[in-house]
């Protein structure tokens, strides 16, 4: 990271702009930024440089979507995420760049496949159920309307984009699985965005609930990763100097994403998230 050419700096600046855009529009697109940083910089060092850029994007996303978070979902995830972050830290102590890229790419592609299969099964099941006149919402609901009202009108009831609650045991197992995997992937390669995108989509979140919950989740998790990254030598004075030059590019990306999000319908939104996840996974796996 001692010498960076002009084209490499331009690529990092474009990737930083994409971070801002993805934080306020399509979270899964972060894997593209991850791939760019890992291509320009050594893979391990790239994670330390990218982390403060991600935190800057998280702050902007929270400022925009802070009222739309579903806190019961966040509180359910955090214990498992902490376990995943610790496991990821231990993995980074011995894994080389190739092992990191291959493992994360494979995980993202596997989870994308599972999500597509589940969505297809759900769509097929819904098509077999006769529609009840006057009780079904339009196919393209308003972005701010929740997909379903949360069961049990708790602290999350009434939150825009909040999901329906599944069976308690299944919901806890799902949150622990995705939480631990999200914590591991975000610590190892800042690749937790696609994992959590798949979790939130599969839980029934709509756009604003998705973005608000994701914004708070990653601001808290990415900030908590800083001490681990410093301890591993991934963040130092040189990486912070490069961050100082790149962080300004996050701002226009964030506001561009905010301007676009209202123009994307729910179906297209979910397709873009899954597509970006698959693309990012392939980039990591094939590099």
C-alpha positions in Angstrom: 0.0 0.0 0.0 3.1 2.2 -0.2 2.5 3.3 -3.8 -0.9 3.7 -5.4 -1.3 4.8 -9.1 -3.8 7.3 -10.2 -6.1 4.7 -11.8 -6.0 2.6 -8.6 -7.0 5.7 -6.6 -9.8 6.4 -9.1 -11.0 2.8 -8.7 -11.0 3.1 -4.9 -12.8 6.4 -5.1 -15.5 4.9 -7.3 -15.8 1.9 -4.9 -16.2 4.4 -2.0 -19.0 6.2 -3.9 -20.7 2.8 -4.4 -20.4 2.2 -0.6 -22.5 5.3 0.0 -25.0 4.3 -2.7 -25.4 0.8 -1.4 -25.8 1.9 2.2 -28.9 3.9 1.2 -30.3 1.8 -1.6 -29.0 -1.8 -2.2 -27.0 -3.2 0.7 -25.8 -6.3 -1.3 -23.9 -4.0 -3.7 -21.2 -3.6 -1.0 -19.6 -6.8 -2.2 -18.7 -5.1 -5.4 -16.8 -2.4 -3.4 -15.2 -5.2 -1.4 -14.0 -6.8 -4.6 -12.5 -3.6 -5.9 -10.7 -2.8 -2.7 -9.3 -6.4 -2.6 -8.2 -6.1 -6.2 -6.3 -2.8 -5.7 -4.9 -3.6 -2.3 -3.7 -6.8 -0.6 -6.8 -8.6 0.6 -6.1 -8.4 4.3 -5.0 -4.8 4.2 -8.1 -3.9 2.1 -10.4 -4.9 4.9 -8.8 -2.4 7.3 -8.9 0.4 4.7 -12.6 -0.3 3.8 -13.9 -0.5 7.4 -13.8 3.3 8.1 -15.4 4.0 4.7 -18.2 1.6 5.6 -18.7 3.3 8.9 -19.0 6.7 7.2 -21.7 5.2 4.9 -23.4 3.7 8.0 -23.6 7.1 9.7 -25.2 8.6 6.6 -27.7 5.7 6.3 -28.7 6.1 10.0 -29.2 9.8 9.6 -31.6 9.1 6.7 -33.4 5.9 7.8 -33.0 6.0 11.6 -36.8 6.0 12.2 -37.4 2.8 10.3 -35.3 0.3 12.3 -37.0 -2.7 13.7 -35.2 -3.1 17.1 -36.6 -6.5 18.1 -34.9 -7.9 15.1 -31.6 -6.2 15.9 -31.6 -7.3 19.6 -32.4 -10.9 18.4 -29.3 -10.9 16.1 -26.6 -9.2 18.2 -25.6 -12.1 20.5 -25.0 -14.5 17.6 -23.2 -11.7 15.6 -20.8 -11.2 18.5 -19.9 -15.0 18.4 -19.4 -14.7 14.6 -17.1 -11.6 15.0 -14.9 -13.5 17.5 -14.8 -16.5 15.3 -13.8 -14.3 12.3 -11.0 -12.7 14.3 -9.6 -16.1 15.1 -9.9 -17.1 11.5 -8.0 -14.0 10.3 -5.1 -14.9 12.6 -4.1 -17.8 10.4 -6.0 -17.6 7.1 -4.2 -16.2 4.0 -5.8 -14.0 1.3 -6.9 -16.9 -0.9 -8.6 -18.7 1.9 -10.6 -15.6 2.8 -11.8 -14.9 -0.7 -12.7 -18.5 -1.5 -14.7 -19.1 1.7 -16.6 -15.8 1.6 -17.4 -16.2 -2.1 -18.7 -19.7 -1.6 -20.9 -18.7 1.4 -22.5 -15.8 -0.6 -23.3 -18.0 -3.6 -24.7 -20.8 -1.4 -27.0 -18.4 0.5 -28.1 -16.7 -2.7 -29.2 -20.1 -4.0 -31.0 -21.0 -0.8 -32.8 -17.6 -0.9 -33.9 -18.0 -4.5 -35.2 -21.5 -3.8 -37.1 -20.3 -0.8 -38.6 -17.4 -2.7 -39.7 -19.7 -5.5 -41.3 -22.1 -3.1 -43.1 -19.3 -1.3 -44.4 -17.8 -4.6 -45.7 -21.2 -5.7 -47.5 -21.7 -2.4 -49.1 -18.3 -2.5 -50.3 -18.9 -6.0 -52.2 -22.0 -4.9 -54.1 -20.1 -2.2 -57.3 -18.6 -3.5 -57.3 -14.8 -3.2 -59.7 -13.4 -0.6 -61.5 -10.3 -2.0 -60.9 -7.1 0.0 -58.2 -8.6 2.2 -55.1 -8.7 0.1 -52.8 -5.7 -0.4 -51.9 -4.6 -3.9 -49.0 -6.5 -5.5 -46.8 -3.4 -5.4 -47.4 -2.0 -1.9 -46.2 1.5 -0.9 -42.6 1.5 0.2 -43.5 2.7 3.7 -46.2 0.1 4.3 -45.1 -3.0 6.3 -45.2 -6.3 4.6 -47.2 -7.6 7.6 -47.9 -6.3 11.1 -45.6 -7.9 13.6 -47.3 -10.5 15.8 -48.0 -9.4 19.2 -47.9 -5.6 18.8 -44.7 -5.2 20.7 -42.1 -2.5 20.5 -41.7 -3.2 16.8 -45.3 -2.9 15.9 -46.2 -0.2 13.5 -42.6 0.2 12.2 -42.6 0.9 8.5 -41.4 -2.2 6.6 -41.5 -4.5 9.7 -41.7 -8.2 9.1 -44.2 -10.8 10.2 -43.0 -12.9 13.2 -42.6 -16.6 12.5 -42.7 -19.5 15.0 -40.5 -18.6 18.0 -38.2 -21.6 17.7 -37.7 -21.3 14.0 -37.2 -17.5 14.3 -34.6 -17.9 17.0 -32.7 -20.6 15.0 -32.8 -18.5 11.9 -31.6 -15.4 13.7 -28.7 -17.3 15.3 -27.6 -18.9 12.1 -27.7 -15.7 10.0 -26.3 -13.6 12.9 -23.3 -15.8 13.5 -22.6 -16.1 9.7 -23.1 -12.3 9.3 -20.7 -11.6 12.2 -18.1 -14.0 10.7 -18.2 -12.7 7.2 -18.2 -9.0 8.2 -15.2 -9.5 10.4 -13.2 -11.6 7.8 -13.9 -9.5 4.7 -16.5 -6.8 5.5 -18.9 -9.0 3.5 -21.7 -9.2 6.1 -24.0 -7.0 3.9 -25.2 -9.7 1.6 -25.8 -12.2 4.5 -27.9 -9.7 6.4 -29.7 -8.6 3.2 -30.8 -12.2 2.6 -31.9 -12.5 6.2 -34.0 -9.3 6.1 -35.5 -10.2 2.8 -36.4 -13.7 3.9 -38.0 -12.3 7.0 -40.4 -10.2 5.0 -38.9 -6.7 5.4 -39.9 -4.1 2.8 -37.7 -1.2 1.6 -37.7 1.3 4.4 -37.7 -1.3 7.2 -34.9 -3.1 5.4 -32.8 0.0 5.1 -33.4 1.3 8.6 -32.7 -2.0 10.3 -29.7 -2.6 8.2 -28.3 0.9 8.8 -28.4 0.6 12.6 -27.1 -3.0 12.5 -24.0 -2.2 10.5 -23.2 1.1 12.3 -23.2 -0.8 15.6 -21.4 -3.9 14.3 -18.8 -2.1 12.2 -17.9 0.3 15.0 -17.5 -2.7 17.4 -15.0 -4.3 14.9 -12.6 -1.4 15.0 -10.7 -2.6 18.1 -10.3 -6.1 16.6 -9.0 -4.6 13.3 -6.5 -2.4 15.1 -5.3 -5.4 17.2 -4.8 -7.4 14.0 -2.9 -4.6 12.4 -5.5 -4.0 9.7 -6.0 -0.4 10.7 -3.0 1.9 11.1 -1.8 5.4 10.4 -1.2 4.7 6.7 -4.7 3.1 6.2 -6.4 6.0 7.9 -4.5 8.5 5.7 -5.9 6.8 2.6 -9.4 6.7 4.3 -9.2 10.5 4.7 -8.8 10.9 1.0 -11.6 8.4 0.1 -14.3 9.2 2.7 -15.6 12.3 0.9 -16.6 10.1 -2.0 -19.1 8.3 0.2 -21.3 11.4 0.6 -22.5 11.9 -3.0 -23.1 8.1 -3.3 -25.3 8.1 -0.3 -27.5 11.0 -1.5 -27.7 9.5 -5.0 -28.9 6.3 -3.4 -31.5 8.2 -1.3 -32.8 9.9 -4.4 -33.1 6.5 -6.3 -34.6 4.3 -3.5 -38.1 5.8 -3.9 -38.1 5.1 -7.6 -37.4 1.3 -7.2 -40.4 -0.9 -6.7 -40.3 -3.7 -4.1 -39.9 -6.6 -6.6 -37.1 -4.9 -8.5 -35.4 -3.9 -5.2 -35.3 -7.5 -4.0 -34.0 -8.7 -7.4 -31.2 -6.1 -7.3 -30.2 -7.1 -3.8 -30.0 -10.8 -4.7 -28.3 -10.1 -8.1 -25.6 -7.9 -6.4 -25.0 -10.7 -3.9 -24.4 -13.3 -6.6 -22.2 -11.0 -8.5 -20.1 -10.1 -5.5 -19.8 -13.8 -4.5 -18.6 -14.7 -8.0 -16.0 -11.9 -8.0 -14.6 -13.2 -4.7 -14.6 -16.8 -5.7 -13.1 -16.4 -9.2 -10.5 -13.8 -8.4 
